[in-house]
Amino acid sequence: VNQYNARFESLDGEPLNQQDIIGLYVSLSGDFKIASLELLNMWGEKRGYSLAQGQ
């Protein structure tokens, strides 16, 4: 079973809202079976998550 993780960031550095993320989810779900979705939150300028390796 192949399993992939993906993180999406906006091109201009502006935060994505939940509607943007759900739109990406819907677009990808036509080609991939999506097992889970996790929102990476920010509070002001502070990340509420750890960076991925190499990010």
mmCIF file of the N, C-alpha and C atoms, coordinates in Angstrom:
data_MODEL
# 
_entry.id   MODEL 
# 
loop_
_atom_site.group_PDB 
_atom_site.id 
_atom_site.type_symbol 
_atom_site.label_atom_id 
_atom_site.label_alt_id 
_atom_site.label_comp_id 
_atom_site.label_asym_id 
_atom_site.label_entity_id 
_atom_site.label_seq_id 
_atom_site.pdbx_PDB_ins_code 
_atom_site.Cartn_x 
_atom_site.Cartn_y 
_atom_site.Cartn_z 
_atom_site.occupancy 
_atom_site.B_iso_or_equiv 
_atom_site.pdbx_formal_charge 
_atom_site.auth_seq_id 
_atom_site.auth_comp_id 
_atom_site.auth_asym_id 
_atom_site.auth_atom_id 
_atom_site.pdbx_PDB_model_num 
ATOM 1   N N  . VAL A 1 1  ? 0.857   -1.183 0.000  1.00 0.00 ? 1  VAL A N  1 
ATOM 2   C CA . VAL A 1 1  ? 0.000   0.000  0.000  1.00 0.00 ? 1  VAL A CA 1 
ATOM 3   C C  . VAL A 1 1  ? 0.895   1.235  0.000  1.00 0.00 ? 1  VAL A C  1 
ATOM 4   N N  . ASN A 1 2  ? 0.699   2.076  -0.982 1.00 0.00 ? 2  ASN A N  1 
ATOM 5   C CA . ASN A 1 2  ? 1.437   3.336  -1.023 1.00 0.00 ? 2  ASN A CA 1 
ATOM 6   C C  . ASN A 1 2  ? 0.711   4.374  -0.185 1.00 0.00 ? 2  ASN A C  1 
ATOM 7   N N  . GLN A 1 3  ? 1.494   5.138  0.552  1.00 0.00 ? 3  GLN A N  1 
ATOM 8   C CA . GLN A 1 3  ? 0.924   6.166  1.417  1.00 0.00 ? 3  GLN A CA 1 
ATOM 9   C C  . GLN A 1 3  ? 1.781   7.412  1.289  1.00 0.00 ? 3  GLN A C  1 
ATOM 10  N N  . TYR A 1 4  ? 1.146   8.560  1.123  1.00 0.00 ? 4  TYR A N  1 
ATOM 11  C CA . TYR A 1 4  ? 1.866   9.809  0.934  1.00 0.00 ? 4  TYR A CA 1 
ATOM 12  C C  . TYR A 1 4  ? 1.344   10.863 1.894  1.00 0.00 ? 4  TYR A C  1 
ATOM 13  N N  . ASN A 1 5  ? 2.217   11.771 2.277  1.00 0.00 ? 5  ASN A N  1 
ATOM 14  C CA . ASN A 1 5  ? 1.840   12.941 3.068  1.00 0.00 ? 5  ASN A CA 1 
ATOM 15  C C  . ASN A 1 5  ? 2.134   14.174 2.237  1.00 0.00 ? 5  ASN A C  1 
ATOM 16  N N  . ALA A 1 6  ? 1.281   15.171 2.330  1.00 0.00 ? 6  ALA A N  1 
ATOM 17  C CA . ALA A 1 6  ? 1.492   16.413 1.582  1.00 0.00 ? 6  ALA A CA 1 
ATOM 18  C C  . ALA A 1 6  ? 1.141   17.602 2.468  1.00 0.00 ? 6  ALA A C  1 
ATOM 19  N N  . ARG A 1 7  ? 1.903   18.674 2.306  1.00 0.00 ? 7  ARG A N  1 
ATOM 20  C CA . ARG A 1 7  ? 1.604   19.941 2.976  1.00 0.00 ? 7  ARG A CA 1 
ATOM 21  C C  . ARG A 1 7  ? 1.470   21.003 1.901  1.00 0.00 ? 7  ARG A C  1 
ATOM 22  N N  . PHE A 1 8  ? 0.492   21.866 2.057  1.00 0.00 ? 8  PHE A N  1 
ATOM 23  C CA . PHE A 1 8  ? 0.258   22.921 1.085  1.00 0.00 ? 8  PHE A CA 1 
ATOM 24  C C  . PHE A 1 8  ? 0.451   24.276 1.742  1.00 0.00 ? 8  PHE A C  1 
ATOM 25  N N  . GLU A 1 9  ? 1.160   25.153 1.037  1.00 0.00 ? 9  GLU A N  1 
ATOM 26  C CA . GLU A 1 9  ? 1.353   26.527 1.476  1.00 0.00 ? 9  GLU A CA 1 
ATOM 27  C C  . GLU A 1 9  ? 0.950   27.438 0.327  1.00 0.00 ? 9  GLU A C  1 
ATOM 28  N N  . SER A 1 10 ? 0.484   28.631 0.650  1.00 0.00 ? 10 SER A N  1 
ATOM 29  C CA . SER A 1 10 ? 0.129   29.572 -0.410 1.00 0.00 ? 10 SER A CA 1 
ATOM 30  C C  . SER A 1 10 ? 1.395   30.120 -1.052 1.00 0.00 ? 10 SER A C  1 
ATOM 31  N N  . LEU A 1 11 ? 1.289   30.509 -2.306 1.00 0.00 ? 11 LEU A N  1 
ATOM 32  C CA . LEU A 1 11 ? 2.446   31.027 -3.037 1.00 0.00 ? 11 LEU A CA 1 
ATOM 33  C C  . LEU A 1 11 ? 2.887   32.397 -2.537 1.00 0.00 ? 11 LEU A C  1 
ATOM 34  N N  . ASP A 1 12 ? 1.930   33.199 -2.070 1.00 0.00 ? 12 ASP A N  1 
ATOM 35  C CA . ASP A 1 12 ? 2.258   34.563 -1.649 1.00 0.00 ? 12 ASP A CA 1 
ATOM 36  C C  . ASP A 1 12 ? 2.503   34.696 -0.151 1.00 0.00 ? 12 ASP A C  1 
ATOM 37  N N  . GLY A 1 13 ? 2.502   33.585 0.576  1.00 0.00 ? 13 GLY A N  1 
ATOM 38  C CA . GLY A 1 13 ? 2.759   33.631 2.009  1.00 0.00 ? 13 GLY A CA 1 
ATOM 39  C C  . GLY A 1 13 ? 1.545   33.962 2.854  1.00 0.00 ? 13 GLY A C  1 
ATOM 40  N N  . GLU A 1 14 ? 0.414   34.271 2.213  1.00 0.00 ? 14 GLU A N  1 
ATOM 41  C CA . GLU A 1 14 ? -0.813  34.541 2.958  1.00 0.00 ? 14 GLU A CA 1 
ATOM 42  C C  . GLU A 1 14 ? -1.389  33.218 3.464  1.00 0.00 ? 14 GLU A C  1 
ATOM 43  N N  . PRO A 1 15 ? -1.976  33.235 4.652  1.00 0.00 ? 15 PRO A N  1 
ATOM 44  C CA . PRO A 1 15 ? -2.541  31.986 5.173  1.00 0.00 ? 15 PRO A CA 1 
ATOM 45  C C  . PRO A 1 15 ? -3.722  31.505 4.330  1.00 0.00 ? 15 PRO A C  1 
ATOM 46  N N  . LEU A 1 16 ? -3.861  30.197 4.238  1.00 0.00 ? 16 LEU A N  1 
ATOM 47  C CA . LEU A 1 16 ? -5.008  29.593 3.568  1.00 0.00 ? 16 LEU A CA 1 
ATOM 48  C C  . LEU A 1 16 ? -6.130  29.439 4.583  1.00 0.00 ? 16 LEU A C  1 
ATOM 49  N N  . ASN A 1 17 ? -7.368  29.657 4.158  1.00 0.00 ? 17 ASN A N  1 
ATOM 50  C CA . ASN A 1 17 ? -8.485  29.438 5.081  1.00 0.00 ? 17 ASN A CA 1 
ATOM 51  C C  . ASN A 1 17 ? -9.031  28.022 4.881  1.00 0.00 ? 17 ASN A C  1 
ATOM 52  N N  . GLN A 1 18 ? -9.980  27.630 5.718  1.00 0.00 ? 18 GLN A N  1 
ATOM 53  C CA . GLN A 1 18 ? -10.489 26.261 5.656  1.00 0.00 ? 18 GLN A CA 1 
ATOM 54  C C  . GLN A 1 18 ? -11.176 25.967 4.328  1.00 0.00 ? 18 GLN A C  1 
ATOM 55  N N  . GLN A 1 19 ? -11.815 26.962 3.722  1.00 0.00 ? 19 GLN A N  1 
ATOM 56  C CA . GLN A 1 19 ? -12.456 26.756 2.426  1.00 0.00 ? 19 GLN A CA 1 
ATOM 57  C C  . GLN A 1 19 ? -11.410 26.437 1.353  1.00 0.00 ? 19 GLN A C  1 
ATOM 58  N N  . ASP A 1 20 ? -10.245 27.110 1.409  1.00 0.00 ? 20 ASP A N  1 
ATOM 59  C CA . ASP A 1 20 ? -9.156  26.817 0.470  1.00 0.00 ? 20 ASP A CA 1 
ATOM 60  C C  . ASP A 1 20 ? -8.693  25.369 0.623  1.00 0.00 ? 20 ASP A C  1 
ATOM 61  N N  . ILE A 1 21 ? -8.513  24.936 1.853  1.00 0.00 ? 21 ILE A N  1 
ATOM 62  C CA . ILE A 1 21 ? -8.034  23.577 2.131  1.00 0.00 ? 21 ILE A CA 1 
ATOM 63  C C  . ILE A 1 21 ? -9.054  22.542 1.664  1.00 0.00 ? 21 ILE A C  1 
ATOM 64  N N  . ILE A 1 22 ? -10.324 22.804 1.935  1.00 0.00 ? 22 ILE A N  1 
ATOM 65  C CA . ILE A 1 22 ? -11.370 21.864 1.513  1.00 0.00 ? 22 ILE A CA 1 
ATOM 66  C C  . ILE A 1 22 ? -11.430 21.794 -0.014 1.00 0.00 ? 22 ILE A C  1 
ATOM 67  N N  . GLY A 1 23 ? -11.210 22.917 -0.695 1.00 0.00 ? 23 GLY A N  1 
ATOM 68  C CA . GLY A 1 23 ? -11.159 22.911 -2.155 1.00 0.00 ? 23 GLY A CA 1 
ATOM 69  C C  . GLY A 1 23 ? -10.033 22.036 -2.680 1.00 0.00 ? 23 GLY A C  1 
ATOM 70  N N  . LEU A 1 24 ? -8.855  22.121 -2.049 1.00 0.00 ? 24 LEU A N  1 
ATOM 71  C CA . LEU A 1 24 ? -7.738  21.248 -2.430 1.00 0.00 ? 24 LEU A CA 1 
ATOM 72  C C  . LEU A 1 24 ? -8.092  19.783 -2.178 1.00 0.00 ? 24 LEU A C  1 
ATOM 73  N N  . TYR A 1 25 ? -8.717  19.516 -1.050 1.00 0.00 ? 25 TYR A N  1 
ATOM 74  C CA . TYR A 1 25 ? -9.134  18.163 -0.677 1.00 0.00 ? 25 TYR A CA 1 
ATOM 75  C C  . TYR A 1 25 ? -10.068 17.590 -1.739 1.00 0.00 ? 25 TYR A C  1 
ATOM 76  N N  . VAL A 1 26 ? -11.070 18.371 -2.131 1.00 0.00 ? 26 VAL A N  1 
ATOM 77  C CA . VAL A 1 26 ? -12.035 17.919 -3.136 1.00 0.00 ? 26 VAL A CA 1 
ATOM 78  C C  . VAL A 1 26 ? -11.331 17.658 -4.465 1.00 0.00 ? 26 VAL A C  1 
ATOM 79  N N  . SER A 1 27 ? -10.438 18.550 -4.870 1.00 0.00 ? 27 SER A N  1 
ATOM 80  C CA . SER A 1 27 ? -9.706  18.372 -6.131 1.00 0.00 ? 27 SER A CA 1 
ATOM 81  C C  . SER A 1 27 ? -8.883  17.089 -6.129 1.00 0.00 ? 27 SER A C  1 
ATOM 82  N N  . LEU A 1 28 ? -8.191  16.831 -5.037 1.00 0.00 ? 28 LEU A N  1 
ATOM 83  C CA . LEU A 1 28 ? -7.342  15.638 -4.948 1.00 0.00 ? 28 LEU A CA 1 
ATOM 84  C C  . LEU A 1 28 ? -8.146  14.352 -4.807 1.00 0.00 ? 28 LEU A C  1 
ATOM 85  N N  . SER A 1 29 ? -9.327  14.437 -4.201 1.00 0.00 ? 29 SER A N  1 
ATOM 86  C CA . SER A 1 29 ? -10.102 13.229 -3.929 1.00 0.00 ? 29 SER A CA 1 
ATOM 87  C C  . SER A 1 29 ? -10.592 12.549 -5.205 1.00 0.00 ? 29 SER A C  1 
ATOM 88  N N  . GLY A 1 30 ? -10.572 13.249 -6.337 1.00 0.00 ? 30 GLY A N  1 
ATOM 89  C CA . GLY A 1 30 ? -10.935 12.609 -7.596 1.00 0.00 ? 30 GLY A CA 1 
ATOM 90  C C  . GLY A 1 30 ? -9.895  11.611 -8.067 1.00 0.00 ? 30 GLY A C  1 
ATOM 91  N N  . ASP A 1 31 ? -8.643  11.803 -7.665 1.00 0.00 ? 31 ASP A N  1 
ATOM 92  C CA . ASP A 1 31 ? -7.543  10.941 -8.116 1.00 0.00 ? 31 ASP A CA 1 
ATOM 93  C C  . ASP A 1 31 ? -6.931  10.081 -7.018 1.00 0.00 ? 31 ASP A C  1 
ATOM 94  N N  . PHE A 1 32 ? -7.154  10.449 -5.769 1.00 0.00 ? 32 PHE A N  1 
ATOM 95  C CA . PHE A 1 32 ? -6.524  9.753  -4.646 1.00 0.00 ? 32 PHE A CA 1 
ATOM 96  C C  . PHE A 1 32 ? -7.555  9.436  -3.572 1.00 0.00 ? 32 PHE A C  1 
ATOM 97  N N  . LYS A 1 33 ? -7.357  8.316  -2.882 1.00 0.00 ? 33 LYS A N  1 
ATOM 98  C CA . LYS A 1 33 ? -8.167  8.021  -1.706 1.00 0.00 ? 33 LYS A CA 1 
ATOM 99  C C  . LYS A 1 33 ? -7.515  8.739  -0.532 1.00 0.00 ? 33 LYS A C  1 
ATOM 100 N N  . ILE A 1 34 ? -8.231  9.650  0.083  1.00 0.00 ? 34 ILE A N  1 
ATOM 101 C CA . ILE A 1 34 ? -7.684  10.433 1.184  1.00 0.00 ? 34 ILE A CA 1 
ATOM 102 C C  . ILE A 1 34 ? -8.156  9.816  2.496  1.00 0.00 ? 34 ILE A C  1 
ATOM 103 N N  . ALA A 1 35 ? -7.192  9.419  3.326  1.00 0.00 ? 35 ALA A N  1 
ATOM 104 C CA . ALA A 1 35 ? -7.507  8.753  4.582  1.00 0.00 ? 35 ALA A CA 1 
ATOM 105 C C  . ALA A 1 35 ? -7.719  9.740  5.718  1.00 0.00 ? 35 ALA A C  1 
ATOM 106 N N  . SER A 1 36 ? -7.025  10.874 5.681  1.00 0.00 ? 36 SER A N  1 
ATOM 107 C CA . SER A 1 36 ? -7.191  11.852 6.754  1.00 0.00 ? 36 SER A CA 1 
ATOM 108 C C  . SER A 1 36 ? -6.723  13.220 6.281  1.00 0.00 ? 36 SER A C  1 
ATOM 109 N N  . LEU A 1 37 ? -7.143  14.224 7.014  1.00 0.00 ? 37 LEU A N  1 
ATOM 110 C CA . LEU A 1 37 ? -6.786  15.607 6.738  1.00 0.00 ? 37 LEU A CA 1 
ATOM 111 C C  . LEU A 1 37 ? -6.464  16.260 8.070  1.00 0.00 ? 37 LEU A C  1 
ATOM 112 N N  . GLU A 1 38 ? -5.364  16.975 8.120  1.00 0.00 ? 38 GLU A N  1 
ATOM 113 C CA . GLU A 1 38 ? -4.969  17.669 9.346  1.00 0.00 ? 38 GLU A CA 1 
ATOM 114 C C  . GLU A 1 38 ? -4.643  19.113 9.000  1.00 0.00 ? 38 GLU A C  1 
ATOM 115 N N  . LEU A 1 39 ? -5.294  20.037 9.681  1.00 0.00 ? 39 LEU A N  1 
ATOM 116 C CA . LEU A 1 39 ? -5.022  21.456 9.467  1.00 0.00 ? 39 LEU A CA 1 
ATOM 117 C C  . LEU A 1 39 ? -3.817  21.864 10.310 1.00 0.00 ? 39 LEU A C  1 
ATOM 118 N N  . LEU A 1 40 ? -2.884  22.579 9.706  1.00 0.00 ? 40 LEU A N  1 
ATOM 119 C CA . LEU A 1 40 ? -1.706  23.081 10.414 1.00 0.00 ? 40 LEU A CA 1 
ATOM 120 C C  . LEU A 1 40 ? -1.989  24.534 10.773 1.00 0.00 ? 40 LEU A C  1 
ATOM 121 N N  . ASN A 1 41 ? -2.278  24.771 12.031 1.00 0.00 ? 41 ASN A N  1 
ATOM 122 C CA . ASN A 1 41 ? -2.733  26.087 12.487 1.00 0.00 ? 41 ASN A CA 1 
ATOM 123 C C  . ASN A 1 41 ? -1.595  27.023 12.847 1.00 0.00 ? 41 ASN A C  1 
ATOM 124 N N  . MET A 1 42 ? -1.887  28.313 12.718 1.00 0.00 ? 42 MET A N  1 
ATOM 125 C CA . MET A 1 42 ? -0.984  29.370 13.173 1.00 0.00 ? 42 MET A CA 1 
ATOM 126 C C  . MET A 1 42 ? -1.778  30.299 14.079 1.00 0.00 ? 42 MET A C  1 
ATOM 127 N N  . TRP A 1 43 ? -1.117  30.809 15.103 1.00 0.00 ? 43 TRP A N  1 
ATOM 128 C CA . TRP A 1 43 ? -1.702  31.794 16.005 1.00 0.00 ? 43 TRP A CA 1 
ATOM 129 C C  . TRP A 1 43 ? -0.865  33.050 15.874 1.00 0.00 ? 43 TRP A C  1 
ATOM 130 N N  . GLY A 1 44 ? -1.385  33.998 15.106 1.00 0.00 ? 44 GLY A N  1 
ATOM 131 C CA . GLY A 1 44 ? -0.596  35.184 14.797 1.00 0.00 ? 44 GLY A CA 1 
ATOM 132 C C  . GLY A 1 44 ? 0.563   34.772 13.908 1.00 0.00 ? 44 GLY A C  1 
ATOM 133 N N  . GLU A 1 45 ? 1.771   35.066 14.331 1.00 0.00 ? 45 GLU A N  1 
ATOM 134 C CA . GLU A 1 45 ? 2.978   34.689 13.579 1.00 0.00 ? 45 GLU A CA 1 
ATOM 135 C C  . GLU A 1 45 ? 3.587   33.382 14.085 1.00 0.00 ? 45 GLU A C  1 
ATOM 136 N N  . LYS A 1 46 ? 2.952   32.745 15.077 1.00 0.00 ? 46 LYS A N  1 
ATOM 137 C CA . LYS A 1 46 ? 3.508   31.539 15.690 1.00 0.00 ? 46 LYS A CA 1 
ATOM 138 C C  . LYS A 1 46 ? 2.859   30.281 15.111 1.00 0.00 ? 46 LYS A C  1 
ATOM 139 N N  . ARG A 1 47 ? 3.708   29.357 14.627 1.00 0.00 ? 47 ARG A N  1 
ATOM 140 C CA . ARG A 1 47 ? 3.219   28.085 14.100 1.00 0.00 ? 47 ARG A CA 1 
ATOM 141 C C  . ARG A 1 47 ? 2.768   27.178 15.240 1.00 0.00 ? 47 ARG A C  1 
ATOM 142 N N  . GLY A 1 48 ? 1.671   26.488 15.017 1.00 0.00 ? 48 GLY A N  1 
ATOM 143 C CA . GLY A 1 48 ? 1.172   25.511 15.971 1.00 0.00 ? 48 GLY A CA 1 
ATOM 144 C C  . GLY A 1 48 ? 1.542   24.096 15.553 1.00 0.00 ? 48 GLY A C  1 
ATOM 145 N N  . TYR A 1 49 ? 2.624   23.961 14.789 1.00 0.00 ? 49 TYR A N  1 
ATOM 146 C CA . TYR A 1 49 ? 3.058   22.662 14.277 1.00 0.00 ? 49 TYR A CA 1 
ATOM 147 C C  . TYR A 1 49 ? 4.562   22.697 14.049 1.00 0.00 ? 49 TYR A C  1 
ATOM 148 N N  . SER A 1 50 ? 5.161   21.543 13.930 1.00 0.00 ? 50 SER A N  1 
ATOM 149 C CA . SER A 1 50 ? 6.594   21.442 13.633 1.00 0.00 ? 50 SER A CA 1 
ATOM 150 C C  . SER A 1 50 ? 6.793   21.418 12.128 1.00 0.00 ? 50 SER A C  1 
ATOM 151 N N  . LEU A 1 51 ? 7.917   21.944 11.673 1.00 0.00 ? 51 LEU A N  1 
ATOM 152 C CA . LEU A 1 51 ? 8.238   21.893 10.251 1.00 0.00 ? 51 LEU A CA 1 
ATOM 153 C C  . LEU A 1 51 ? 8.607   20.469 9.856  1.00 0.00 ? 51 LEU A C  1 
ATOM 154 N N  . ALA A 1 52 ? 8.289   20.107 8.629  1.00 0.00 ? 52 ALA A N  1 
ATOM 155 C CA . ALA A 1 52 ? 8.669   18.801 8.101  1.00 0.00 ? 52 ALA A CA 1 
ATOM 156 C C  . ALA A 1 52 ? 10.163  18.804 7.796  1.00 0.00 ? 52 ALA A C  1 
ATOM 157 N N  . GLN A 1 53 ? 10.754  17.624 7.689  1.00 0.00 ? 53 GLN A N  1 
ATOM 158 C CA . GLN A 1 53 ? 12.176  17.523 7.380  1.00 0.00 ? 53 GLN A CA 1 
ATOM 159 C C  . GLN A 1 53 ? 12.465  18.215 6.053  1.00 0.00 ? 53 GLN A C  1 
ATOM 160 N N  . GLY A 1 54 ? 13.442  19.100 6.048  1.00 0.00 ? 54 GLY A N  1 
ATOM 161 C CA . GLY A 1 54 ? 13.825  19.819 4.843  1.00 0.00 ? 54 GLY A CA 1 
ATOM 162 C C  . GLY A 1 54 ? 12.966  21.026 4.524  1.00 0.00 ? 54 GLY A C  1 
ATOM 163 N N  . GLN A 1 55 ? 11.994  21.318 5.366  1.00 0.00 ? 55 GLN A N  1 
ATOM 164 C CA . GLN A 1 55 ? 11.103  22.450 5.104  1.00 0.00 ? 55 GLN A CA 1 
ATOM 165 C C  . GLN A 1 55 ? 11.668  23.715 5.691  1.00 0.00 ? 55 GLN A C  1 
# 
